[in-house]
Amino acid sequence: KLISIASVSKNEAEAASFLVAEMVSFCDEAFIDKAGNAIGKLGRGELKVFFLGHIDTVPGHIDVEVVDGNLYGRGSVDAKGSFATAVMAAKRLDNEVLDKITLTLIGAVEEEIGSSKGARYVLEAYEQPDLIIIGEPSSFDAITLGYKGRLIVHLEIEKDNFHSAGKDTTAAEDLVESWNILANDAKEYNQKSPKIFEQLQISLQEFNSYSDGLSQRAKAVVGYRLPLDISPSDLKKKIKSLLNCNIEFKSSEIAYRSDRNSKLAGAFRRAIREHGFKPRLKLKTGTSDMNVIASTWKLAMLAYGPGDSALDHRPDEHLNIEEYKKAIAILASALKNL
């Protein structure tokens, strides 16, 4: 049912209402907060745990259907499937577990458009917990310990128009040269490490040029994925020192990596083994609400959820139902192990 409810970013209200109606049946409290997040609270223990998973999706309708044991639909993997896993796992928690932990389920809004409105509201309005689980697909037998940071840069060059037979370079040519400078700088940095999580990834996301007859302009959007040792502020300074054009910095997040030996990671590794599987540890080159939380709260985090993240945003996005069931059981065991 949840996958059948469209919840493209900024349009999550129906999905949030559905989730609250589900959570009210077993939570001590269930409500929609001022940001539009779906909230469920249960337990009375001293250990405060948040499960924060986004319930918004990218656009693109996919018919909801089950084919060969796989549930097709937008958000099945990224990331309503992960939050549904948390809701179902929370239903299984017995009084022994609920005497140890207080669990807050947060179905967060607007993660996919970069505003991360839901997660940022949590930072402002909620007391910091002891541990946070981020709902993102890792596959049922793996946990994600870290995500790279991000920086989006808009570049623009404007100059007087001139005859194409002239010797001057065009705005487009100048901007291509700016791109080459940035790409070469990243290439030089990456020579020190073959591991992609430790590299400075750069991509040219948009490029266009035009003229009105009097002047010519060229614009580009450059995207960076940042390693742990490069902060957005340091990279901004470097870019300004390298380029001579108009520069505007857009969304940015720091990189984050959790301790593989934390209490939280240990609880998941034990749970995965208890269910007969070998735990895997992952580091991802994308970003998530984990990066947003890490900018303010210093605590142990990891991401968990069923599904293959390679299917995120794809037209054939789907979640294997058996994997979903395994993830529910493993998450319930991990919460018990805390």
C-alpha positions as CSV (number, residue, x, y, z in Angstrom):
1,K,0.0,0.0,0.0
2,L,2.7,2.5,0.9
3,I,4.5,2.0,-2.4
4,S,1.1,2.7,-4.2
5,I,0.9,6.1,-2.6
6,A,2.8,8.7,-4.7
7,S,5.1,10.7,-2.5
8,V,7.4,12.8,-4.8
9,S,9.4,15.3,-2.8
10,K,7.1,18.1,-1.3
11,N,4.1,15.8,-1.8
12,E,4.5,13.3,1.0
13,A,1.4,14.2,3.1
14,E,-0.7,11.2,2.0
15,A,2.1,8.8,2.6
16,A,2.8,10.3,6.0
17,S,-0.9,10.1,7.0
18,F,-1.0,6.4,6.0
19,L,2.1,5.7,8.1
20,V,0.8,7.5,11.1
21,A,-2.4,5.4,10.9
22,E,-0.3,2.3,10.8
23,M,2.0,3.3,13.7
24,V,-0.8,4.5,16.0
25,S,-1.8,0.8,16.4
26,F,1.4,-0.1,18.3
27,C,3.2,3.1,19.1
28,D,2.8,5.1,22.3
29,E,2.6,8.2,20.1
30,A,2.1,8.7,16.4
31,F,1.7,12.0,14.6
32,I,2.9,14.3,11.8
33,D,5.3,16.9,13.0
34,K,5.6,20.5,11.7
35,A,8.0,19.6,8.9
36,G,5.6,16.9,7.6
37,N,7.6,14.0,9.0
38,A,5.6,10.9,10.0
39,I,6.6,10.1,13.7
40,G,6.1,7.1,15.8
41,K,7.4,6.7,19.4
42,L,7.5,3.6,21.5
43,G,9.4,2.2,24.4
44,R,10.5,3.5,27.8
45,G,14.2,2.6,28.0
46,E,17.1,4.8,28.8
47,L,18.8,4.2,25.4
48,K,17.3,6.6,22.9
49,V,17.3,5.3,19.3
50,F,16.1,7.0,16.1
51,F,15.3,5.3,12.9
52,L,15.3,8.0,10.3
53,G,14.3,7.0,6.8
54,H,13.0,9.3,4.0
55,I,9.5,8.6,2.5
56,D,9.8,11.0,-0.5
57,T,10.8,9.7,-3.9
58,V,12.1,11.1,-7.2
59,P,9.5,11.6,-9.9
60,G,8.6,8.9,-12.4
61,H,5.6,6.6,-12.1
62,I,6.2,2.9,-12.0
63,D,3.2,0.5,-12.0
64,V,3.0,-1.2,-8.6
65,E,3.1,-4.9,-9.2
66,V,4.7,-8.1,-7.9
67,V,6.6,-10.1,-10.5
68,D,8.6,-13.2,-9.7
69,G,8.7,-12.3,-6.0
70,N,9.8,-8.7,-6.6
71,L,7.7,-5.7,-5.7
72,Y,8.0,-3.0,-8.5
73,G,7.2,0.6,-7.7
74,R,8.8,4.0,-7.2
75,G,10.3,4.1,-3.7
76,S,10.3,0.3,-3.2
77,V,14.1,0.5,-2.8
78,D,14.8,4.2,-2.3
79,A,13.7,4.4,0.4
80,K,10.1,3.7,1.5
81,G,11.0,0.0,1.6
82,S,13.6,0.8,4.3
83,F,11.1,2.7,6.4
84,A,8.4,0.1,6.0
85,T,11.1,-2.4,7.3
86,A,11.5,-0.3,10.4
87,V,7.8,0.0,11.0
88,M,7.3,-3.8,10.7
89,A,10.4,-4.5,12.9
90,A,9.1,-2.2,15.6
91,K,5.9,-4.1,15.7
92,R,7.8,-7.2,16.7
93,L,9.6,-5.6,19.7
94,D,8.6,-7.2,23.0
95,N,8.4,-5.6,26.5
96,E,11.9,-6.7,27.3
97,V,13.3,-4.7,24.4
98,L,11.0,-1.7,25.0
99,D,12.2,-1.6,28.6
100,K,15.7,-1.1,27.4
101,I,15.2,1.4,24.5
102,T,13.0,4.2,23.5
103,L,12.6,4.1,19.7
104,T,11.5,7.0,17.5
105,L,10.5,6.2,13.9
106,I,10.9,9.2,11.6
107,G,9.6,9.0,8.1
108,A,11.4,12.1,6.8
109,V,10.4,14.4,3.9
110,E,12.3,16.1,1.1
111,E,15.6,14.1,1.1
112,E,15.6,13.6,-2.6
113,I,15.7,17.3,-3.5
114,G,18.7,18.1,-1.4
115,S,16.8,20.4,1.1
116,S,16.5,17.5,3.6
117,K,13.8,19.4,5.2
118,G,12.7,16.5,7.4
119,A,16.2,15.7,8.8
120,R,17.0,19.3,9.3
121,Y,13.8,19.8,11.3
122,V,14.8,16.8,13.5
123,L,18.1,18.5,14.3
124,E,16.2,21.7,15.3
125,A,13.2,20.3,17.2
126,Y,14.3,17.0,18.7
127,E,16.6,16.1,21.5
128,Q,19.7,14.3,20.4
129,P,19.4,10.5,20.8
130,D,22.2,8.1,21.6
131,L,22.1,6.2,18.3
132,I,20.7,6.7,14.8
133,I,19.8,4.2,12.1
134,I,19.3,5.8,8.7
135,G,16.9,4.0,6.4
136,E,18.6,3.5,3.1
137,P,19.1,0.4,1.0
138,S,22.2,-1.6,2.0
139,S,20.8,-5.1,1.3
140,F,19.5,-7.2,4.1
141,D,23.0,-8.7,5.1
142,A,25.0,-5.4,5.0
143,I,25.3,-2.1,6.9
144,T,26.5,1.2,5.4
145,L,29.0,2.9,7.6
146,G,29.6,6.1,5.6
147,Y,28.7,8.4,2.8
148,K,30.8,10.8,0.9
149,G,30.2,14.6,1.1
150,R,28.8,16.8,-1.6
151,L,29.3,20.2,-3.2
152,I,27.4,21.6,-6.2
153,V,29.0,24.5,-8.1
154,H,27.5,26.8,-10.7
155,L,29.9,28.5,-13.1
156,E,29.2,31.3,-15.5
157,I,31.3,33.3,-18.0
158,E,29.9,36.4,-19.8
159,K,31.8,38.4,-22.4
160,D,31.1,40.8,-25.3
161,N,30.1,39.2,-28.5
162,F,32.6,39.2,-31.5
163,H,32.8,37.8,-35.0
164,S,33.6,34.2,-35.1
165,A,36.6,34.9,-37.4
166,G,38.2,36.8,-34.6
167,K,41.2,35.6,-32.5
168,D,39.4,35.8,-29.1
169,T,38.1,32.7,-27.3
170,T,34.4,32.2,-26.8
171,A,32.7,32.2,-23.4
172,A,32.0,28.5,-24.0
173,E,35.7,27.8,-24.7
174,D,36.7,29.7,-21.6
175,L,34.3,27.7,-19.5
176,V,35.5,24.4,-20.9
177,E,39.0,25.5,-19.8
178,S,37.7,26.2,-16.3
179,W,36.2,22.7,-16.3
180,N,39.5,21.2,-17.4
181,I,41.3,23.0,-14.6
182,L,38.9,21.6,-12.0
183,A,39.0,18.1,-13.5
184,N,42.8,18.1,-13.6
185,D,43.0,19.3,-10.0
186,A,40.8,16.4,-8.9
187,K,42.8,13.9,-11.0
188,E,46.0,15.1,-9.3
189,Y,44.4,14.7,-5.8
190,N,43.2,11.2,-6.6
191,Q,46.7,9.9,-7.4
192,K,47.3,9.4,-3.7
193,S,44.6,6.8,-3.3
194,P,43.0,4.1,-5.5
195,K,40.0,3.7,-3.1
196,I,37.0,5.6,-4.5
197,F,35.7,6.5,-1.0
198,E,38.9,8.4,-0.5
199,Q,38.9,10.2,-3.9
200,L,37.5,13.6,-4.9
201,Q,34.9,12.7,-7.6
202,I,33.9,15.4,-10.0
203,S,31.2,15.4,-12.7
204,L,30.1,17.9,-15.3
205,Q,26.3,17.8,-14.8
206,E,25.1,20.6,-17.1
207,F,26.7,22.8,-19.8
208,N,25.1,25.4,-22.1
209,S,26.0,28.6,-24.0
210,Y,24.1,31.2,-25.8
211,S,24.3,34.7,-27.3
212,D,21.8,37.6,-27.7
213,G,24.0,39.2,-30.4
214,L,25.6,41.7,-28.0
215,S,27.0,39.3,-25.4
216,Q,27.7,35.6,-25.0
217,R,27.3,33.5,-21.9
218,A,28.3,30.0,-20.9
219,K,27.0,28.2,-17.9
220,A,27.9,24.9,-16.2
221,V,27.0,22.9,-13.2
222,V,29.7,20.9,-11.6
223,G,29.1,18.2,-9.0
224,Y,31.6,17.0,-6.4
225,R,31.6,13.9,-4.1
226,L,34.0,14.6,-1.2
227,P,36.2,12.3,0.8
228,L,36.5,12.6,4.6
229,D,39.6,14.9,4.5
230,I,38.1,17.6,2.2
231,S,35.4,19.8,3.7
232,P,33.0,21.8,1.5
233,S,34.5,25.0,2.9
234,D,38.1,24.0,2.0
235,L,37.0,23.0,-1.5
236,K,35.2,26.3,-2.0
237,K,38.4,28.1,-1.2
238,K,40.4,26.0,-3.6
239,I,37.9,26.5,-6.5
240,K,38.0,30.3,-6.0
241,S,41.8,30.2,-6.1
242,L,41.8,28.2,-9.4
243,L,39.2,29.9,-11.5
244,N,38.6,33.3,-12.9
245,C,34.8,33.3,-13.5
246,N,31.5,33.8,-11.7
247,I,31.1,31.1,-9.1
248,E,28.1,30.2,-7.1
249,F,28.1,27.4,-4.5
250,K,24.9,25.5,-4.0
251,S,24.1,22.5,-1.7
252,S,26.9,21.0,0.3
253,E,27.3,18.3,2.9
254,I,30.3,16.9,4.8
255,A,31.5,13.3,4.4
256,Y,30.9,10.9,7.2
257,R,32.2,7.5,8.3
258,S,31.1,5.7,11.4
259,D,33.2,3.4,13.6
260,R,32.8,-0.2,12.5
261,N,33.3,-1.3,16.1
262,S,30.6,0.9,17.6
263,K,27.9,-0.6,19.7
264,L,25.4,0.0,16.9
265,A,27.4,-1.7,14.2
266,G,28.1,-4.6,16.6
267,A,24.4,-5.1,17.2
268,F,23.8,-5.4,13.5
269,R,26.7,-7.7,12.8
270,R,25.5,-10.0,15.6
271,A,21.9,-9.9,14.3
272,I,23.0,-10.7,10.7
273,R,25.0,-13.7,12.0
274,E,22.1,-14.9,14.2
275,H,20.0,-15.2,11.1
276,G,22.6,-17.3,9.3
277,F,24.4,-14.7,7.1
278,K,27.8,-13.2,6.9
279,P,27.6,-9.4,7.6
280,R,29.1,-7.0,5.1
281,L,30.2,-3.5,5.6
282,K,29.8,-0.8,3.0
283,L,30.9,2.7,2.2
284,K,28.9,4.7,-0.4
285,T,29.9,7.4,-2.8
286,G,26.5,9.1,-2.6
287,T,25.0,11.2,0.2
288,S,22.0,10.7,2.5
289,D,20.4,12.2,5.5
290,M,23.3,10.7,7.4
291,N,25.5,13.5,6.2
292,V,23.0,16.1,7.3
293,I,22.8,14.7,10.8
294,A,26.6,14.3,11.0
295,S,27.0,18.1,10.5
296,T,25.4,18.8,13.9
297,W,25.2,15.7,16.1
298,K,28.2,13.6,17.0
299,L,27.1,10.1,17.6
300,A,27.2,6.6,16.2
301,M,25.2,6.1,13.0
302,L,24.8,3.6,10.2
303,A,22.4,3.0,7.3
304,Y,20.3,-0.1,6.9
305,G,17.5,-1.3,4.6
306,P,16.7,-4.0,2.1
307,G,17.3,-3.6,-1.6
308,D,20.0,-3.0,-4.2
309,S,20.9,0.7,-4.3
310,A,21.9,0.3,-7.9
311,L,18.2,0.3,-8.6
312,D,17.6,3.7,-7.0
313,H,15.8,6.1,-9.4
314,R,15.7,3.5,-12.2
315,P,12.5,2.8,-14.3
316,D,12.7,-0.8,-13.1
317,E,13.1,-0.1,-9.4
318,H,12.0,-3.1,-7.4
319,L,12.5,-4.9,-4.0
320,N,12.7,-8.6,-3.5
321,I,10.0,-9.5,-1.0
322,E,12.0,-12.3,0.6
323,E,14.9,-9.9,1.2
324,Y,12.4,-7.4,2.7
325,K,11.2,-10.1,5.1
326,K,14.8,-11.0,6.1
327,A,15.6,-7.3,6.7
328,I,12.6,-7.0,9.1
329,A,13.8,-9.9,11.2
330,I,17.4,-8.7,11.2
331,L,16.5,-5.2,12.2
332,A,14.2,-6.4,15.0
333,S,17.1,-8.6,16.3
334,A,19.6,-5.7,16.0
335,L,17.3,-3.5,18.2
336,K,17.1,-6.3,20.7
337,N,20.9,-6.6,20.7
338,L,21.5,-3.0,21.7
